């Protein structure tokens, strides 16, 4: 054991001394009550810091608290020690050394026998070029005593058991979301160094047949020699004759891919040697060896390419700018996000969000305060995880150009410092998607739905007096005219994005589209090559015109008739947001209810003027419908519950809220519907919406007496349920009677949802609370301002201004529906466009602005 300060840059860190086993035991005795053995259900974080993206691969390694099992990088472990008093941490470090020969060449491959950490990293542990070695030790704060592990003879039995349990624990995300991980596949150990024969074999796009029999289904392509052979026979007489397995036994070629499953997202790969389905991270290269381009393939089970039916080649190529030499970008604001498996929808939205200054200031600008006042488990706090992600994307700390030559000292030590290529949003995704049935899965999702889900979370977790999501909020004026009485009703609702319909009837190349469709059908019928794809060209002005056209309403509640009637509805902007998000409604359903996507090119403008869509209100000569609400209809089985037990606004079922919001209803209205129907589910809440959607305050935030304003207001930086949620005075009095200041009591109760026992724990775990008096005063002022606003409601928070906008970002989708495919984001930074394609960030050469799905505009002076 040694006492060292070198890890923290402390003087005197080079000294070390050997201590007897009794000395180590004596040193640990005061800390034994705080050392725990992980139990079933405990989440042990060994891969990632709770506040940053430091990992065991980082220069300073990772510190795992032996009580909470949270992990912290070198920069943040002292904060956790000061806040909690926990002194014993396990320090994990993975050393990477480049293998060099005497002449500078690589040495023969060595077995990485010093690997014992089960980490979710991108390390290629079978690489010929690098050698990995894991190191673990206990560190005791504040003196930074170090005890090397394993140290079974000298450590107390409890400590040894706890250390073994931590080291052998699995990923916390596997424990949290077992269903999400059930289909996770391992990377084949043969993928990195797979031998491929240069035998001239080229695989045709269709017409495959087993080389040893006449079977034309369940065919597998061997990735070494290009043989096409049938799979194994199944008990139900389906499958094949097992010729692919026989070929492996004869030749020893380990990997094969199933034909008909190849798509830009991957394919089914099987390892005969490992006897299980696997992942091949170099699949595109291995397929290209036999003339197969993954970007041109969309798999179907019958052996025909999906391209033979619905060609989508150019969309994938154009959006990802395939074929152009893209220059990688590094530094602050140019950090990519690694794909966790269909997580590109999240990555694209978050890249766009954190390119907005208001979000940068709200989270990264408040980083010290948000981190200092985070709850005891920062992995479960929205504001902490948003700040962590924002800092990771904007700091440049995880986006550094590759070093061409190592420093002399580093070469002498054979120590390799790998350049981190992007960050993994696993912790962020696990938190923001929990309790959501779709986003918590590994399936592809709709970026627009995730955007609304994120806005909802931001609304519920306010920081100070303003919400950064306010920049998206705007009011929509809806005018409905009763077809029988000709009277009108004007209402306003809150919205966060402009949904623009695709005016297919306005295509400027109709003749070309008709000719293409006829040729395509003929080619398909005769199994001939398909013609080159023709995409519909739609003028943006036509889509904007379709947005403002009247819409027929069949079930409009006419207060003049006291009955439902037909009506005509038009929508206009009652206010213009600071940032306008435009969604192109490309996705729809066919007559057979099969999801489909309009393959269109829309000439989206760089400068957008929508001032002509400004609402005008009641016009001269119009007669307004009387303000009489329709009767309230509530299912009988829920009436008693609603009359006697209203739910806490903080307990609203958010999954039901999002189901309703995805139907196009305003977010605040959805929250009210779920609240007033007692969390009875989306169907019951939908009925409430239908009945109340014509009410003037339909889309206004939920306000309940005793909850201090809008119930949609979320947690503060302390993890509270809302700054405007004043704790009960009787509980405040109990805490102050114990000798604590009123400010401490109020903030502790807010941070723990008015739970007395948890509030006391919060006070003891935040001894630095009184030191940041300015922050306390600011929080109190914000709370007081909210109390005043409750007495004098000012309406929804909007930032009205000019309707002139400039494009600064857009998200594009490739694929046939939102449930499949891939998302890419383009952002204009420092005067040029940049493409964010998962972890790859490059300067864009040809930004495909006409193929976007979501567009982000910021207001400009007129």
C-alpha positions in Angstrom: 0.0 0.0 0.0 1.1 3.5 -0.6 0.0 7.0 0.1 0.0 9.1 -3.1 -1.1 12.5 -4.3 0.2 12.1 -7.8 -3.2 11.3 -9.2 -4.4 14.6 -8.0 -1.3 16.6 -8.7 -0.4 16.8 -5.0 3.1 17.3 -3.8 4.9 14.4 -2.2 3.1 11.9 -4.3 6.1 9.8 -5.0 6.6 8.4 -1.6 5.3 4.9 -0.7 5.7 2.5 2.2 4.8 -1.1 2.8 2.4 -1.7 5.7 1.6 -4.9 7.4 -1.8 -6.6 7.1 -2.8 -5.4 10.5 -2.0 -1.8 9.5 -4.3 -2.1 6.5 -7.1 -3.6 8.6 -6.7 -0.8 11.2 -6.8 1.8 8.5 -10.1 0.4 7.1 -11.8 0.0 10.5 -13.3 3.5 10.7 -14.7 3.1 7.2 -16.1 -0.4 7.5 -19.7 0.7 8.2 -19.8 2.6 4.9 -18.5 -0.3 2.7 -21.4 -2.3 1.2 -21.7 -5.5 -0.8 -23.9 -4.9 -3.9 -27.3 -6.5 -3.5 -29.7 -7.7 -6.1 -31.1 -4.6 -7.8 -28.2 -2.3 -7.0 -26.8 -0.5 -10.0 -23.0 -0.6 -10.1 -21.5 1.9 -12.5 -18.0 0.9 -13.6 -18.1 2.3 -17.1 -18.9 6.0 -16.8 -18.8 9.0 -14.5 -22.1 10.3 -13.3 -21.1 13.9 -14.2 -18.9 13.4 -17.2 -17.9 10.9 -19.8 -14.7 9.8 -18.0 -14.2 6.0 -18.0 -11.5 3.5 -16.9 -9.9 4.4 -20.3 -9.6 8.0 -19.3 -6.2 9.3 -18.1 -7.4 9.7 -14.5 -9.4 6.5 -14.5 -12.7 6.0 -12.7 -13.6 6.0 -9.0 -16.5 3.8 -7.8 -18.0 4.6 -4.4 -18.1 1.5 -2.3 -21.3 2.6 -0.7 -23.5 4.0 -3.5 -21.7 2.3 -6.4 -21.8 5.5 -8.4 -18.7 6.3 -10.5 -16.9 9.5 -10.7 -14.0 10.8 -12.8 -11.0 12.4 -11.2 -12.5 15.9 -11.6 -15.7 15.0 -9.7 -14.8 12.4 -7.1 -13.9 15.1 -4.6 -17.3 16.7 -4.9 -19.0 13.4 -4.0 -16.6 12.9 -1.1 -17.4 16.4 0.3 -21.1 16.0 -0.2 -21.6 12.5 1.2 -18.6 11.9 3.5 -18.1 8.5 1.7 -14.3 7.9 1.9 -13.7 4.5 0.3 -13.6 4.3 -3.5 -12.4 1.6 -6.0 -10.2 3.2 -8.6 -10.4 1.4 -12.0 -7.9 2.0 -14.8 -7.5 0.3 -18.2 -4.0 0.9 -19.6 -3.5 0.7 -23.4 0.0 0.1 -24.7 0.9 0.0 -28.4 2.9 -3.1 -29.3 6.1 -2.0 -31.1 9.0 -4.1 -32.4 12.6 -3.2 -32.4 12.3 -1.9 -36.0 9.0 -0.1 -35.3 6.8 -2.9 -36.6 4.2 -4.8 -34.7 5.3 -7.7 -32.5 3.5 -11.1 -32.7 0.1 -11.0 -31.1 0.0 -11.4 -27.4 -2.8 -12.6 -25.3 -4.5 -9.9 -23.2 -4.4 -11.9 -20.1 -4.5 -8.9 -17.8 -8.1 -8.0 -18.6 -10.6 -8.5 -15.8 -13.0 -5.5 -16.0 -16.4 -6.2 -17.7 -16.7 -2.8 -19.5 -19.1 -1.6 -22.2 -16.4 -0.1 -24.3 -15.3 -0.1 -27.9 -11.9 -1.6 -27.1 -10.8 -4.3 -29.5 -9.3 -6.7 -27.0 -8.2 -9.0 -29.8 -6.2 -6.4 -31.7 -2.7 -7.2 -32.8 -1.6 -3.5 -32.4 -2.4 -2.8 -28.7 -2.1 -4.6 -25.4 -4.6 -3.9 -22.6 -4.1 -4.2 -18.9 -6.7 -3.5 -16.2 -5.8 -2.1 -12.7 -7.9 -1.8 -9.6 -7.2 -0.5 -6.2 -9.0 1.0 -3.2 -8.5 4.7 -2.5 -9.3 6.2 0.9 -10.1 9.9 1.1 -9.2 12.5 2.0 -5.6 11.3 2.2 -5.7 9.3 -0.9 -4.3 6.1 0.6 -4.1 3.4 -2.0 -4.5 -0.4 -1.6 -3.7 -2.4 -4.6 -6.2 -5.2 -5.6 -6.4 -8.1 -5.3 -5.1 -8.1 -1.8 -7.0 -11.0 -0.2 -4.6 -11.8 2.6 -4.5 -8.3 4.0 -8.0 -7.1 3.5 -10.9 -7.8 5.9 -13.2 -10.5 4.5 -16.2 -8.0 4.0 -14.0 -5.7 2.0 -12.8 -8.6 -0.2 -16.3 -9.8 -0.8 -17.5 -6.2 -1.7 -14.6 -5.7 -4.1 -15.2 -9.0 -5.9 -18.9 -8.2 -6.2 -18.2 -4.8 -7.7 -15.6 -6.1 -10.1 -17.9 -9.0 -11.3 -21.0 -6.9 -11.6 -22.7 -6.5 -15.0 -23.8 -3.3 -16.7 -26.5 -1.4 -14.7 -28.4 -0.9 -17.9 -28.9 -4.7 -18.3 -30.4 -4.8 -14.8 -32.6 -1.7 -15.5 -33.9 -2.8 -18.9 -33.6 -6.6 -19.3 -36.0 -6.6 -22.2 -33.9 -4.0 -24.0 -30.9 -6.2 -23.8 -32.4 -9.6 -24.5 -31.4 -9.5 -28.2 -28.0 -7.9 -27.8 -25.4 -9.8 -29.8 -21.7 -10.1 -29.1 -19.1 -8.9 -31.6 -17.4 -11.9 -33.2 -13.8 -12.4 -32.3 -13.1 -13.3 -36.0 -14.6 -10.1 -37.5 -11.5 -7.8 -37.1 -9.0 -10.1 -38.8 -11.3 -12.1 -41.1 -9.5 -13.6 -44.1 -11.3 -13.0 -47.5 -10.2 -14.9 -50.6 -9.4 -12.9 -53.7 -11.2 -15.3 -55.9 -13.2 -12.9 -58.1 -16.6 -14.0 -56.7 -19.4 -11.4 -57.1 -22.8 -11.9 -55.6 -25.8 -10.9 -57.8 -28.6 -8.9 -56.2 -31.2 -11.7 -56.7 -31.7 -15.2 -58.1 -29.6 -16.9 -55.4 -29.4 -20.7 -55.1 -27.5 -23.1 -52.8 -24.3 -24.3 -54.4 -24.9 -27.9 -53.3 -28.7 -28.2 -53.8 -31.6 -26.4 -55.5 -32.9 -24.5 -52.4 -33.6 -20.8 -53.0 -34.4 -19.8 -49.4 -32.6 -19.7 -46.0 -29.4 -19.0 -47.9 -26.1 -17.9 -46.3 -23.2 -16.2 -47.8 -19.8 -17.3 -46.4 -17.8 -14.1 -45.9 -14.4 -15.8 -46.6 -14.9 -17.4 -50.0 -18.3 -16.1 -51.1 -20.0 -19.5 -51.2 -23.8 -19.4 -51.1 -25.2 -22.3 -49.2 -28.4 -23.3 -47.4 -28.9 -23.2 -43.6 -29.9 -25.9 -41.3 -33.1 -28.0 -41.2 -35.7 -27.2 -38.6 -38.1 -29.5 -36.8 -41.1 -28.2 -38.8 -39.4 -29.3 -42.1 -38.5 -25.7 -43.0 -35.0 -24.3 -43.4 -32.4 -26.1 -45.4 -30.1 -29.1 -45.8 -27.3 -27.7 -43.6 -24.8 -27.2 -46.4 -23.5 -23.9 -44.9 -22.5 -25.8 -41.8 -20.9 -28.6 -43.8 -18.9 -26.1 -45.7 -17.5 -24.7 -42.5 -16.6 -28.1 -41.2 -14.7 -28.8 -44.5 -13.0 -25.4 -44.8 -13.0 -23.8 -41.4 -14.4 -20.4 -42.6 -16.2 -19.0 -39.5 -18.6 -16.3 -40.6 -21.7 -16.2 -42.8 -24.4 -13.7 -43.5 -28.0 -14.5 -44.3 -29.0 -13.3 -47.8 -32.2 -11.3 -47.8 -31.5 -9.7 -44.4 -28.8 -7.2 -45.7 -29.8 -3.6 -45.2 -28.1 -0.3 -44.4 -28.8 -1.1 -40.7 -26.9 -4.4 -40.8 -27.7 -8.1 -41.4 -28.0 -11.5 -39.7 -24.5 -12.8 -39.2 -23.7 -16.3 -37.7 -20.4 -17.6 -36.4 -20.0 -21.3 -36.9 -16.9 -21.4 -34.7 -18.6 -19.5 -31.8 -21.9 -21.3 -32.4 -24.1 -18.2 -32.1 -25.4 -15.1 -33.9 -22.9 -12.3 -33.8 -22.2 -8.7 -34.8 -19.6 -7.9 -37.5 -18.5 -4.3 -37.1 -16.8 -4.5 -40.5 -19.7 -6.0 -42.3 -19.9 -3.3 -45.0 -16.3 -3.9 -45.9 -16.7 -7.7 -45.9 -19.7 -7.5 -48.2 -18.1 -5.0 -50.5 -15.4 -7.6 -51.2 -18.1 -9.6 -53.0 -19.6 -6.6 -54.8 -22.4 -6.0 -52.3 -23.1 -2.4 -51.2 -25.1 -2.3 -48.0 -26.4 1.2 -48.9 -28.1 -0.4 -51.9 -29.7 -3.3 -50.0 -33.0 -3.5 -48.1 -33.6 -7.1 -47.1 -36.7 -9.3 -47.6 -37.1 -12.9 -46.7 -37.9 -14.1 -50.2 -34.5 -13.2 -51.6 -35.6 -10.1 -53.6 -34.1 -6.8 -52.6 -36.5 -4.3 -51.2 -34.8 -2.0 -53.8 -36.4 -4.1 -56.5 -39.8 -2.9 -55.2 -39.1 0.4 -53.5 -35.7 1.8 -54.5 -34.3 4.1 -51.9 -30.7 4.1 -53.0 -30.1 7.8 -53.6 -31.8 8.9 -50.4 -29.3 7.1 -48.3 -26.4 8.3 -50.4 -27.5 11.9 -50.7 -28.4 12.5 -47.1 -25.1 10.9 -45.8 -23.2 12.6 -48.6 -21.8 9.3 -49.7 -19.1 9.6 -52.4 -17.8 12.9 -51.2 -14.6 13.3 -49.2 -15.8 14.7 -45.9 -13.3 16.5 -43.7 -13.6 15.4 -40.0 -14.3 18.2 -37.5 -12.9 18.4 -34.0 -13.1 20.6 -31.0 -15.9 22.3 -29.0 -19.3 21.8 -30.5 -18.0 19.1 -32.9 -18.4 16.0 -30.7 -20.4 13.1 -32.0 -22.7 10.6 -30.2 -22.1 6.9 -30.5 -25.0 4.8 -31.7 -26.4 2.5 -29.0 -28.4 0.6 -31.5 -31.2 2.6 -33.2 -30.4 5.7 -31.0 -29.7 8.0 -33.9 -33.1 9.7 -33.4 -32.0 10.8 -30.0 -28.5 11.9 -31.1 -29.9 14.0 -34.0 -32.3 15.8 -31.7 -29.8 16.5 -29.0 -27.2 17.8 -31.4 -29.8 20.3 -32.7 -31.0 21.2 -29.2 -27.5 22.0 -27.8 -26.7 24.2 -30.8 -29.2 26.6 -29.3 -27.6 29.3 -27.0 -30.6 29.3 -24.6 -30.0 25.5 -23.9 -26.3 26.0 -23.6 -26.7 28.8 -21.0 -29.4 27.0 -19.1 -27.4 23.8 -18.6 -23.7 24.1 -19.4 -23.7 27.7 -18.2 -25.1 26.6 -14.8 -22.9 23.5 -14.6 -21.2 24.2 -11.2 -24.5 24.9 -9.4 -26.4 22.1 -11.0 -23.7 19.6 -10.2 -23.2 20.9 -6.6 -26.9 20.8 -5.9 -27.7 17.5 -7.6 -29.4 14.8 -5.6 -27.5 12.0 -4.0 -28.0 9.9 -7.2 -27.2 12.2 -10.0 -27.8 9.5 -12.6 -31.5 9.9 -11.9 -31.7 13.7 -12.2 -32.8 15.2 -15.5 -31.0 18.5 -15.1 -27.7 16.8 -14.1 -27.8 14.5 -17.1 -28.8 17.3 -19.5 -25.9 19.3 -18.2 -23.5 16.4 -18.5 -24.6 15.7 -22.1 -24.3 19.4 -23.0 -20.9 19.7 -21.6 -19.8 16.6 -23.3 -20.9 17.9 -26.7 -19.7 21.5 -26.3 -16.5 21.3 -24.3 -14.4 19.7 -27.0 -12.9 17.4 -24.3 -14.1 14.3 -26.1 -13.4 15.5 -29.7 -9.7 15.8 -30.3 -7.9 15.2 -33.6 -5.8 12.0 -33.8 -2.2 12.5 -32.8 0.1 11.6 -35.7 3.2 10.9 -33.6 3.4 10.1 -29.9 5.6 12.1 -27.5 9.1 10.6 -27.0 8.3 9.9 -23.3 5.1 8.1 -24.2 6.9 6.0 -26.8 9.5 5.0 -24.3 6.8 3.9 -21.9 4.8 2.2 -24.7 1.8 3.9 -23.2 -1.0 4.6 -25.7 -3.5 7.4 -25.1 -6.5 6.6 -27.3 -8.4 9.5 -28.8 -12.0 9.3 -27.8 -14.2 9.4 -30.9 -17.5 10.8 -29.6 -19.4 10.1 -26.4 -21.9 7.4 -25.5 -25.3 8.8 -24.4 -26.2 5.5 -22.6 -26.8 7.1 -19.1 -28.8 9.9 -20.6 -31.0 7.6 -22.7 -31.6 5.3 -19.8 -33.0 8.2 -17.7 -35.0 10.1 -20.3 -36.6 7.0 -21.7 -37.5 5.2 -18.5 -41.2 4.4 -18.1 -41.7 5.1 -21.8 -42.5 1.9 -23.6 -41.0 3.0 -27.0 -38.0 5.1 -26.1 -36.8 2.6 -23.5 -36.6 -0.1 -26.3 -33.8 -0.6 -28.8 -36.2 0.0 -31.7 -36.0 2.9 -34.0 -38.3 5.9 -33.1 -39.7 9.1 -34.5 -37.4 12.0 -33.9 -40.4 14.4 -33.8 -42.0 12.3 -31.0 -38.7 12.3 -29.0 -38.4 16.1 -29.5 -41.9 16.6 -27.9 -40.9 14.1 -25.1 -37.8 16.1 -24.4 -39.7 19.3 -24.3 -42.1 17.8 -21.8 -39.2 16.8 -19.6 -37.6 20.2 -19.8 -41.0 21.8 -18.9 -41.3 19.6 -15.8 -37.7 20.2 -14.7 -37.4 24.0 -14.6 -34.1 25.7 -13.9 -34.8 29.1 -12.2 -37.5 31.4 -13.5 -37.2 30.5 -17.2 -37.3 27.4 -19.2 -35.1 27.0 -22.2 -37.9 25.2 -24.0 -39.8 28.6 -23.9 -38.0 29.4 -27.1 -40.1 26.8 -28.9 -43.5 27.8 -27.4 -46.0 29.7 -29.4 -49.7 30.3 -29.4 -52.0 29.0 -32.2 -55.2 30.8 -32.8 -57.9 28.4 -34.0 -61.0 29.8 -35.7 -64.0 27.4 -36.1 -67.1 28.5 -38.0 -70.3 26.6 -37.4 -71.7 25.5 -40.8 -75.3 25.9 -39.6 -75.3 29.2 -37.7 -72.3 30.7 -39.5 -71.1 31.9 -36.0 -67.4 31.6 -35.1 -65.3 30.7 -32.1 -61.7 31.7 -31.5 -59.5 29.7 -29.2 -55.8 29.6 -28.4 -53.6 26.7 -27.7 -49.9 26.2 -27.0 -47.7 24.3 -29.5 -44.0 23.6 -30.0 -43.6 22.8 -33.6 -45.2 23.6 -37.0 -46.4 20.5 -38.8 -46.3 21.1 -42.6 -48.3 18.8 -44.9 -46.8 17.5 -48.1 -48.8 18.9 -51.0 -48.3 15.9 -53.3 -50.8 17.3 -55.8 -48.5 20.3 -56.4 -45.6 18.2 -57.7 -43.9 20.0 -60.5 -42.7 16.8 -62.2 -46.0 14.8 -62.5 -45.4 13.6 -66.0 -41.9 12.2 -65.0 -43.4 10.5 -61.9 -46.2 8.8 -64.0 -43.7 7.6 -66.6 -41.4 6.2 -63.8 -44.3 4.4 -62.1 -45.4 2.7 -65.4 -41.8 1.7 -66.1 -41.3 0.4 -62.6 -44.4 -1.8 -62.6 -43.4 -3.2 -66.0 -39.9 -4.0 -64.8 -41.2 -5.6 -61.6 -43.6 -7.8 -63.5 -40.9 -9.0 -65.9 -38.2 -9.1 -63.2 -36.0 -6.7 -65.1 -33.7 -4.0 -63.5 -35.7 -1.1 -62.2 -35.4 2.4 -63.6 -33.5 5.1 -61.7 -35.6 6.5 -58.9 -37.6 9.6 -59.6 -38.4 11.7 -56.6 -41.5 14.1 -56.4 -40.5 17.7 -56.4 -42.8 19.8 -54.2 -42.6 23.6 -53.9 -42.4 24.8 -50.3 -45.0 27.5 -51.1 -47.5 24.8 -51.9 -46.9 23.1 -48.5 -47.2 26.4 -46.7 -50.5 27.1 -48.5 -51.8 23.7 -47.5 -51.0 24.5 -43.9 -53.2 27.5 -43.9 -56.1 26.0 -45.8 -59.4 25.5 -44.0 -60.1 22.0 -42.5 -63.5 20.4 -42.1 -64.5 19.4 -38.6 -67.4 16.9 -38.2 -67.8 16.8 -34.4 -67.6 20.4 -33.6 -69.6 21.4 -30.4 -71.8 24.3 -31.4 -72.8 26.2 -28.2 -75.4 28.0 -30.1 -77.1 24.7 -31.0 -76.1 22.9 -27.8 -75.2 20.0 -30.0 -72.5 18.7 -32.3 -72.3 20.2 -35.7 -70.1 20.4 -38.8 -67.6 23.2 -38.8 -64.6 24.7 -40.7 -61.4 25.2 -38.8 -58.4 27.4 -39.7 -55.2 27.9 -37.7 -52.9 30.8 -37.5 -50.0 32.0 -35.3 -51.2 34.0 -32.3 -47.5 34.5 -31.5 -44.2 33.6 -33.2 -41.6 31.6 -31.3 -38.0 32.6 -31.0 -37.0 29.3 -32.6 -39.4 27.7 -35.1 -39.3 23.9 -35.5 -41.0 22.7 -38.8 -41.9 19.1 -39.3 -42.6 17.8 -42.8 -45.4 15.3 -42.5 -43.7 12.7 -44.7 -45.1 9.6 -42.9 -48.6 8.3 -43.4 -50.6 5.0 -43.8 -51.7 3.4 -47.0 -55.1 1.9 -47.6 -53.9 -1.4 -46.2 -52.6 0.4 -43.0 -49.0 -0.2 -43.9 -46.8 2.7 -42.9 -45.3 4.5 -45.9 -43.2 7.6 -46.5 -43.6 10.2 -49.1 -40.4 10.3 -51.2 -40.3 14.0 -51.9 -37.9 16.8 -52.4 -39.0 20.2 -51.0 -37.2 23.4 -51.7 -37.0 24.5 -48.1 -35.9 28.2 -47.9 -32.9 29.4 -45.9 -34.9 32.5 -45.0 -38.5 31.9 -44.0 -41.2 34.6 -43.7 -44.5 33.6 -42.1 -45.6 37.0 -41.0 -48.7 36.6 -43.3 -49.8 33.7 -41.0 -50.2 36.1 -38.0 -53.6 35.6 -36.3 -56.1 38.5 -36.7 -58.7 37.7 -34.1 -62.5 38.4 -34.3 -63.2 40.3 -37.5 -65.8 43.0 -38.2 -69.1 41.4 -39.2 -68.3 38.0 -37.4 -70.7 36.9 -34.7 -69.1 34.9 -31.9 -70.6 31.7 -30.5 -71.8 32.0 -26.9 -69.3 30.8 -24.3 -71.2 27.8 -23.0 -69.2 24.7 -22.3 -70.4 21.2 -23.3 -71.5 18.8 -20.6 -68.7 16.9 -18.9 -68.8 13.2 -19.8 -66.8 10.9 -17.5 -67.0 7.1 -17.5 -69.1 5.8 -14.6 -66.3 3.6 -13.2 -64.0 6.6 -12.6 -66.5 9.2 -11.3 -66.1 8.3 -7.7 -62.4 8.2 -7.9 -62.2 11.6 -9.5 -64.5 13.2 -7.0 -62.7 11.8 -4.0 -59.1 11.5 -5.0 -57.3 13.8 -7.4 -53.8 12.7 -8.2 -50.7 14.7 -7.5 -49.7 16.6 -10.6 -46.2 15.2 -10.3 -47.6 11.7 -10.6 -49.2 12.1 -14.0 -48.7 9.1 -16.3 -46.3 10.5 -18.8 -46.6 7.5 -21.2 -50.3 8.3 -21.6 -49.5 12.0 -22.1 -47.1 11.2 -24.9 -49.5 8.8 -26.6 -52.0 11.6 -26.8 -49.4 14.2 -27.8 -48.3 11.9 -30.7 -51.9 12.2 -32.0 -51.3 15.9 -32.5 -53.0 17.3 -29.4 -51.3 20.1 -27.5 -49.0 18.9 -24.8 -50.6 20.9 -21.9 -54.0 19.6 -22.9 -52.8 16.0 -22.8 -51.4 16.5 -19.3 -54.7 17.9 -18.1 -56.7 15.1 -19.8 -54.6 12.5 -18.0 -54.8 14.4 -14.7 -58.6 14.9 -14.7 -59.2 11.3 -15.7 -57.1 10.1 -12.8 -54.4 8.2 -14.8 -57.1 5.9 -16.1 -55.2 5.5 -19.4 -54.9 7.2 -22.8 -58.3 6.0 -24.0 -60.2 7.6 -21.2 -58.1 10.7 -21.4 -58.8 10.9 -25.2 -62.5 11.0 -24.4 -61.9 14.0 -22.1 -60.0 15.7 -24.9 -62.8 15.3 -27.4 -65.3 16.8 -24.9 -63.1 19.7 -23.8 -61.1 20.6 -26.9 -63.3 23.6 -27.8 -62.8 25.2 -24.4 -60.9 28.5 -24.4 -58.3 27.2 -21.8 -58.0 23.8 -23.5 -54.3 24.1 -24.2 -53.3 26.2 -21.2 -51.0 24.7 -18.5 -52.7 22.7 -15.7 -53.2 24.8 -12.6 -54.4 23.4 -9.3 -55.0 25.2 -6.0 -52.3 24.3 -3.5 -49.7 23.5 -6.2 -48.5 27.0 -6.7 -49.2 27.5 -10.4 -48.8 25.4 -13.4 -48.5 21.7 -12.5 -46.4 21.2 -15.5 -43.6 23.1 -13.9 -41.0 20.5 -13.1 -38.1 20.0 -10.8 -35.6 22.6 -10.0 -31.8 22.2 -10.0 -32.3 20.6 -6.7 -34.4 17.8 -8.2 -37.5 19.3 -6.7 -41.0 19.0 -8.1 -41.1 22.7 -8.9 -39.8 26.1 -7.6 -43.4 27.3 -7.4 -44.4 24.3 -5.2 -44.1 25.8 -1.7 -43.6 23.1 1.0 -46.2 22.8 3.8 -45.4 25.3 6.6 -45.9 22.6 9.3 -43.1 20.5 7.8 -40.9 23.6 7.5 -41.5 24.4 11.1 -40.5 20.9 12.2 -37.1 21.2 10.4 -36.4 24.7 11.6 -37.2 23.6 15.2 -34.1 21.3 14.9 -31.9 24.3 14.4 -31.7 24.5 10.6 -32.3 27.7 8.7 -35.6 28.2 6.9 -33.8 28.4 3.5 -32.3 25.0 4.1 -35.6 23.5 5.1 -37.5 24.9 2.1 -34.9 23.8 -0.4 -34.5 20.4 1.1 -38.2 19.8 1.0 -38.4 20.9 -2.6 -35.6 18.6 -3.5 -37.4 15.6 -1.9 -41.0 16.2 -2.8 -41.9 17.3 0.7 -40.7 14.1 2.3 -39.5 15.0 5.9 -37.1 12.0 6.3 -35.5 12.4 2.9 -35.3 16.2 3.4 -33.2 15.7 6.6 -30.9 13.4 4.7 -30.6 16.0 2.0 -29.6 18.7 4.5 -26.9 16.5 5.9 -25.6 15.6 2.5 -25.4 19.2 1.4 -23.2 20.9 4.0 -22.1 23.5 1.5 -25.6 24.8 1.0 -25.1 27.9 3.2 -21.9 28.8 1.3 -23.7 29.6 -1.9 -25.9 32.3 -0.5 -26.4 34.1 -3.8 -27.8 31.0 -5.4 -30.2 30.6 -2.4 -31.4 34.1 -2.7 -31.9 33.7 -6.5 -33.9 30.5 -5.9 -36.0 32.2 -3.3 -36.7 35.2 -5.6 -37.7 32.8 -8.3 -40.1 31.0 -6.0 -41.6 34.3 -4.8 -42.0 35.5 -8.4 -44.0 32.3 -9.1 -46.2 32.9 -6.1 -47.0 36.3 -7.4 -47.7 35.0 -10.9 -50.1 32.5 -9.3 -52.1 35.4 -7.9 -51.9 37.3 -11.2 -51.8 34.7 -14.0 -50.1 36.1 -17.1 -51.0 33.3 -19.5 -48.7 30.8 -21.3 -45.0 31.8 -21.5 -44.2 32.9 -25.1 -41.5 35.0 -26.7 -43.4 36.8 -29.4 -41.7 38.7 -32.2 -41.2 38.9 -35.9 -42.1 36.0 -38.2 -38.9 36.1 -40.2 -36.6 33.1 -39.7 -33.3 31.7 -40.8 -32.5 28.0 -41.2 -29.7 26.8 -38.9 -30.2 23.0 -38.6 -32.2 20.1 -40.0 -32.7 16.4 -39.3 -33.1 14.0 -42.1 -34.5 10.5 -42.1 -33.6 7.6 -44.4 -35.8 4.6 -44.6 -39.4 3.6 -45.3 -40.9 4.5 -42.0 -40.1 6.0 -38.6 -39.8 2.5 -37.2 -36.7 1.8 -39.3 -33.9 3.5 -41.1 -31.4 6.1 -39.8 -31.3 9.8 -38.8 -28.6 12.3 -39.6 -28.4 16.0 -38.5 -26.9 18.9 -40.3 -26.1 22.1 -38.3 -24.8 25.4 -39.6 -21.8 26.5 -37.4 -19.3 29.3 -37.9 -20.8 30.0 -41.4 -20.6 26.5 -42.8 -22.7 23.3 -42.6 -21.6 20.4 -40.6 -23.0 16.8 -40.8 -23.5 14.9 -37.5 -23.9 11.2 -38.4 -23.7 9.4 -35.0 -20.1 9.7 -33.8 -18.9 11.0 -37.1 -18.8 14.8 -37.4 -17.6 16.3 -40.7 -17.7 19.4 -42.7 -20.7 19.1 -45.1 -20.0 19.5 -48.8 -23.6 19.1 -50.1 -26.2 19.6 -47.3 -29.4 17.9 -48.6 -31.7 20.7 -47.4 -34.5 19.5 -49.7 -34.7 16.0 -48.0 -35.1 17.0 -44.4 -37.7 15.8 -41.9 -37.4 18.4 -39.2 -36.1 21.9 -39.7 -34.9 24.3 -37.0 -35.1 28.1 -37.7 -34.1 31.0 -35.5 -35.8 34.4 -35.6 -33.9 37.2 -37.3 -34.6 41.0 -37.2 -36.9 42.0 -40.0 
